[in-house]
């Protein structure tokens, strides 16, 4: 989900494990708000390739919560990509930052 209102990008627990992450309670220092406010989260960095674009380093709050959605938020997804929303068509486009 691309969420322009989300301050941080959120990575679900299972996805972090699939990417080789190891949960460490001592590093679960991030405080989240909203529906995930009671969940523990730790910093998680990945080099991601989206479509045909060059790889970029993305920062996530990796959440120890099974039902958390994957959220691409302001930090740092919106710093790496320009996102254009077309509400009337229920579509969006992503392109590398200009």
PyMOL commands that place a pseudoatom at each C-alpha (Angstrom):
pseudoatom trace, name=CA, resn=UNK, resi=1, chain=A, elem=C, hetatm=0, pos=[0.000, 0.000, 0.000]
pseudoatom trace, name=CA, resn=UNK, resi=2, chain=A, elem=C, hetatm=0, pos=[1.313, 3.453, -0.886]
pseudoatom trace, name=CA, resn=UNK, resi=3, chain=A, elem=C, hetatm=0, pos=[0.215, 5.835, 1.894]
pseudoatom trace, name=CA, resn=UNK, resi=4, chain=A, elem=C, hetatm=0, pos=[1.150, 9.505, 1.572]
pseudoatom trace, name=CA, resn=UNK, resi=5, chain=A, elem=C, hetatm=0, pos=[-0.199, 10.112, 5.084]
pseudoatom trace, name=CA, resn=UNK, resi=6, chain=A, elem=C, hetatm=0, pos=[2.023, 7.501, 6.724]
pseudoatom trace, name=CA, resn=UNK, resi=7, chain=A, elem=C, hetatm=0, pos=[5.132, 8.982, 8.303]
pseudoatom trace, name=CA, resn=UNK, resi=8, chain=A, elem=C, hetatm=0, pos=[7.100, 5.737, 8.070]
pseudoatom trace, name=CA, resn=UNK, resi=9, chain=A, elem=C, hetatm=0, pos=[7.140, 2.690, 5.839]
pseudoatom trace, name=CA, resn=UNK, resi=10, chain=A, elem=C, hetatm=0, pos=[6.025, -0.497, 7.593]
pseudoatom trace, name=CA, resn=UNK, resi=11, chain=A, elem=C, hetatm=0, pos=[7.319, -4.000, 6.929]
pseudoatom trace, name=CA, resn=UNK, resi=12, chain=A, elem=C, hetatm=0, pos=[5.218, -6.945, 8.192]
pseudoatom trace, name=CA, resn=UNK, resi=13, chain=A, elem=C, hetatm=0, pos=[6.966, -9.457, 10.450]
pseudoatom trace, name=CA, resn=UNK, resi=14, chain=A, elem=C, hetatm=0, pos=[6.767, -12.406, 8.036]
pseudoatom trace, name=CA, resn=UNK, resi=15, chain=A, elem=C, hetatm=0, pos=[8.174, -10.366, 5.139]
pseudoatom trace, name=CA, resn=UNK, resi=16, chain=A, elem=C, hetatm=0, pos=[11.146, -9.322, 7.272]
pseudoatom trace, name=CA, resn=UNK, resi=17, chain=A, elem=C, hetatm=0, pos=[11.845, -12.966, 8.084]
pseudoatom trace, name=CA, resn=UNK, resi=18, chain=A, elem=C, hetatm=0, pos=[11.634, -13.893, 4.396]
pseudoatom trace, name=CA, resn=UNK, resi=19, chain=A, elem=C, hetatm=0, pos=[14.206, -11.168, 3.670]
pseudoatom trace, name=CA, resn=UNK, resi=20, chain=A, elem=C, hetatm=0, pos=[16.616, -12.708, 6.183]
pseudoatom trace, name=CA, resn=UNK, resi=21, chain=A, elem=C, hetatm=0, pos=[15.841, -10.516, 9.193]
pseudoatom trace, name=CA, resn=UNK, resi=22, chain=A, elem=C, hetatm=0, pos=[16.315, -11.718, 12.759]
pseudoatom trace, name=CA, resn=UNK, resi=23, chain=A, elem=C, hetatm=0, pos=[14.101, -10.147, 15.384]
pseudoatom trace, name=CA, resn=UNK, resi=24, chain=A, elem=C, hetatm=0, pos=[16.004, -8.531, 18.269]
pseudoatom trace, name=CA, resn=UNK, resi=25, chain=A, elem=C, hetatm=0, pos=[13.963, -7.191, 21.200]
pseudoatom trace, name=CA, resn=UNK, resi=26, chain=A, elem=C, hetatm=0, pos=[16.819, -4.831, 22.101]
pseudoatom trace, name=CA, resn=UNK, resi=27, chain=A, elem=C, hetatm=0, pos=[16.505, -3.080, 18.728]
pseudoatom trace, name=CA, resn=UNK, resi=28, chain=A, elem=C, hetatm=0, pos=[12.703, -2.788, 18.848]
pseudoatom trace, name=CA, resn=UNK, resi=29, chain=A, elem=C, hetatm=0, pos=[12.873, 0.901, 19.753]
pseudoatom trace, name=CA, resn=UNK, resi=30, chain=A, elem=C, hetatm=0, pos=[10.536, 2.490, 17.213]
pseudoatom trace, name=CA, resn=UNK, resi=31, chain=A, elem=C, hetatm=0, pos=[7.211, 3.921, 18.378]
pseudoatom trace, name=CA, resn=UNK, resi=32, chain=A, elem=C, hetatm=0, pos=[4.338, 3.713, 15.922]
pseudoatom trace, name=CA, resn=UNK, resi=33, chain=A, elem=C, hetatm=0, pos=[0.915, 5.360, 15.960]
pseudoatom trace, name=CA, resn=UNK, resi=34, chain=A, elem=C, hetatm=0, pos=[-2.570, 4.425, 14.850]
pseudoatom trace, name=CA, resn=UNK, resi=35, chain=A, elem=C, hetatm=0, pos=[-3.581, 0.783, 14.522]
pseudoatom trace, name=CA, resn=UNK, resi=36, chain=A, elem=C, hetatm=0, pos=[0.024, -0.337, 15.041]
pseudoatom trace, name=CA, resn=UNK, resi=37, chain=A, elem=C, hetatm=0, pos=[0.588, 1.831, 18.125]
pseudoatom trace, name=CA, resn=UNK, resi=38, chain=A, elem=C, hetatm=0, pos=[0.915, -1.133, 20.486]
pseudoatom trace, name=CA, resn=UNK, resi=39, chain=A, elem=C, hetatm=0, pos=[3.236, -3.110, 18.223]
pseudoatom trace, name=CA, resn=UNK, resi=40, chain=A, elem=C, hetatm=0, pos=[6.983, -3.361, 18.674]
pseudoatom trace, name=CA, resn=UNK, resi=41, chain=A, elem=C, hetatm=0, pos=[9.032, -2.178, 15.706]
pseudoatom trace, name=CA, resn=UNK, resi=42, chain=A, elem=C, hetatm=0, pos=[12.700, -2.064, 14.828]
pseudoatom trace, name=CA, resn=UNK, resi=43, chain=A, elem=C, hetatm=0, pos=[14.617, -0.405, 11.972]
pseudoatom trace, name=CA, resn=UNK, resi=44, chain=A, elem=C, hetatm=0, pos=[15.029, -2.564, 8.866]
pseudoatom trace, name=CA, resn=UNK, resi=45, chain=A, elem=C, hetatm=0, pos=[16.860, -1.534, 5.701]
pseudoatom trace, name=CA, resn=UNK, resi=46, chain=A, elem=C, hetatm=0, pos=[16.631, -3.149, 2.275]
pseudoatom trace, name=CA, resn=UNK, resi=47, chain=A, elem=C, hetatm=0, pos=[17.967, -2.424, -1.175]
pseudoatom trace, name=CA, resn=UNK, resi=48, chain=A, elem=C, hetatm=0, pos=[14.875, -2.752, -3.342]
pseudoatom trace, name=CA, resn=UNK, resi=49, chain=A, elem=C, hetatm=0, pos=[14.273, -2.839, -7.067]
pseudoatom trace, name=CA, resn=UNK, resi=50, chain=A, elem=C, hetatm=0, pos=[10.844, -1.608, -8.120]
pseudoatom trace, name=CA, resn=UNK, resi=51, chain=A, elem=C, hetatm=0, pos=[9.913, -2.286, -11.714]
pseudoatom trace, name=CA, resn=UNK, resi=52, chain=A, elem=C, hetatm=0, pos=[12.696, -1.343, -14.122]
pseudoatom trace, name=CA, resn=UNK, resi=53, chain=A, elem=C, hetatm=0, pos=[14.068, 1.401, -11.848]
pseudoatom trace, name=CA, resn=UNK, resi=54, chain=A, elem=C, hetatm=0, pos=[17.553, 1.398, -10.351]
pseudoatom trace, name=CA, resn=UNK, resi=55, chain=A, elem=C, hetatm=0, pos=[17.830, -0.226, -6.895]
pseudoatom trace, name=CA, resn=UNK, resi=56, chain=A, elem=C, hetatm=0, pos=[17.281, 2.109, -3.921]
pseudoatom trace, name=CA, resn=UNK, resi=57, chain=A, elem=C, hetatm=0, pos=[17.868, 1.762, -0.183]
pseudoatom trace, name=CA, resn=UNK, resi=58, chain=A, elem=C, hetatm=0, pos=[14.581, 1.844, 1.707]
pseudoatom trace, name=CA, resn=UNK, resi=59, chain=A, elem=C, hetatm=0, pos=[14.042, 2.165, 5.450]
pseudoatom trace, name=CA, resn=UNK, resi=60, chain=A, elem=C, hetatm=0, pos=[11.184, 0.384, 7.206]
pseudoatom trace, name=CA, resn=UNK, resi=61, chain=A, elem=C, hetatm=0, pos=[9.724, 0.003, 10.659]
pseudoatom trace, name=CA, resn=UNK, resi=62, chain=A, elem=C, hetatm=0, pos=[9.732, -3.810, 10.903]
pseudoatom trace, name=CA, resn=UNK, resi=63, chain=A, elem=C, hetatm=0, pos=[6.699, -4.687, 13.004]
pseudoatom trace, name=CA, resn=UNK, resi=64, chain=A, elem=C, hetatm=0, pos=[6.354, -7.743, 15.230]
pseudoatom trace, name=CA, resn=UNK, resi=65, chain=A, elem=C, hetatm=0, pos=[2.681, -8.122, 14.296]
pseudoatom trace, name=CA, resn=UNK, resi=66, chain=A, elem=C, hetatm=0, pos=[1.408, -10.851, 11.992]
pseudoatom trace, name=CA, resn=UNK, resi=67, chain=A, elem=C, hetatm=0, pos=[-1.407, -8.882, 10.334]
pseudoatom trace, name=CA, resn=UNK, resi=68, chain=A, elem=C, hetatm=0, pos=[0.462, -5.647, 9.655]
pseudoatom trace, name=CA, resn=UNK, resi=69, chain=A, elem=C, hetatm=0, pos=[0.150, -4.352, 6.085]
pseudoatom trace, name=CA, resn=UNK, resi=70, chain=A, elem=C, hetatm=0, pos=[3.151, -3.476, 3.934]
pseudoatom trace, name=CA, resn=UNK, resi=71, chain=A, elem=C, hetatm=0, pos=[3.036, 0.332, 3.872]
pseudoatom trace, name=CA, resn=UNK, resi=72, chain=A, elem=C, hetatm=0, pos=[5.229, 2.530, 1.685]
pseudoatom trace, name=CA, resn=UNK, resi=73, chain=A, elem=C, hetatm=0, pos=[5.249, 5.869, 3.503]
pseudoatom trace, name=CA, resn=UNK, resi=74, chain=A, elem=C, hetatm=0, pos=[7.025, 9.213, 3.604]
pseudoatom trace, name=CA, resn=UNK, resi=75, chain=A, elem=C, hetatm=0, pos=[10.262, 7.919, 5.161]
pseudoatom trace, name=CA, resn=UNK, resi=76, chain=A, elem=C, hetatm=0, pos=[11.933, 7.208, 2.838]
pseudoatom trace, name=CA, resn=UNK, resi=77, chain=A, elem=C, hetatm=0, pos=[9.843, 5.883, -0.076]
pseudoatom trace, name=CA, resn=UNK, resi=78, chain=A, elem=C, hetatm=0, pos=[8.522, 9.342, -0.973]
pseudoatom trace, name=CA, resn=UNK, resi=79, chain=A, elem=C, hetatm=0, pos=[12.096, 10.675, -0.851]
pseudoatom trace, name=CA, resn=UNK, resi=80, chain=A, elem=C, hetatm=0, pos=[13.226, 8.150, -3.479]
pseudoatom trace, name=CA, resn=UNK, resi=81, chain=A, elem=C, hetatm=0, pos=[10.199, 8.164, -5.799]
pseudoatom trace, name=CA, resn=UNK, resi=82, chain=A, elem=C, hetatm=0, pos=[7.729, 10.638, -7.240]
pseudoatom trace, name=CA, resn=UNK, resi=83, chain=A, elem=C, hetatm=0, pos=[4.231, 9.255, -6.808]
pseudoatom trace, name=CA, resn=UNK, resi=84, chain=A, elem=C, hetatm=0, pos=[1.291, 10.571, -8.827]
pseudoatom trace, name=CA, resn=UNK, resi=85, chain=A, elem=C, hetatm=0, pos=[-2.218, 9.775, -7.593]
pseudoatom trace, name=CA, resn=UNK, resi=86, chain=A, elem=C, hetatm=0, pos=[-5.205, 9.638, -9.957]
pseudoatom trace, name=CA, resn=UNK, resi=87, chain=A, elem=C, hetatm=0, pos=[-8.090, 9.431, -7.540]
pseudoatom trace, name=CA, resn=UNK, resi=88, chain=A, elem=C, hetatm=0, pos=[-10.872, 9.450, -10.137]
pseudoatom trace, name=CA, resn=UNK, resi=89, chain=A, elem=C, hetatm=0, pos=[-9.315, 6.373, -11.758]
pseudoatom trace, name=CA, resn=UNK, resi=90, chain=A, elem=C, hetatm=0, pos=[-8.250, 4.743, -8.464]
pseudoatom trace, name=CA, resn=UNK, resi=91, chain=A, elem=C, hetatm=0, pos=[-4.701, 4.524, -9.821]
pseudoatom trace, name=CA, resn=UNK, resi=92, chain=A, elem=C, hetatm=0, pos=[-1.232, 5.788, -9.028]
pseudoatom trace, name=CA, resn=UNK, resi=93, chain=A, elem=C, hetatm=0, pos=[2.099, 5.948, -10.868]
pseudoatom trace, name=CA, resn=UNK, resi=94, chain=A, elem=C, hetatm=0, pos=[5.595, 5.677, -9.460]
pseudoatom trace, name=CA, resn=UNK, resi=95, chain=A, elem=C, hetatm=0, pos=[8.726, 7.071, -11.077]
pseudoatom trace, name=CA, resn=UNK, resi=96, chain=A, elem=C, hetatm=0, pos=[12.265, 7.733, -9.818]
pseudoatom trace, name=CA, resn=UNK, resi=97, chain=A, elem=C, hetatm=0, pos=[12.724, 11.076, -8.092]
pseudoatom trace, name=CA, resn=UNK, resi=98, chain=A, elem=C, hetatm=0, pos=[13.423, 13.896, -10.486]
for i in range(1, 98): cmd.bond("trace and resi %d" % i, "trace and resi %d" % (i + 1))
show_as sticks, trace
zoom trace
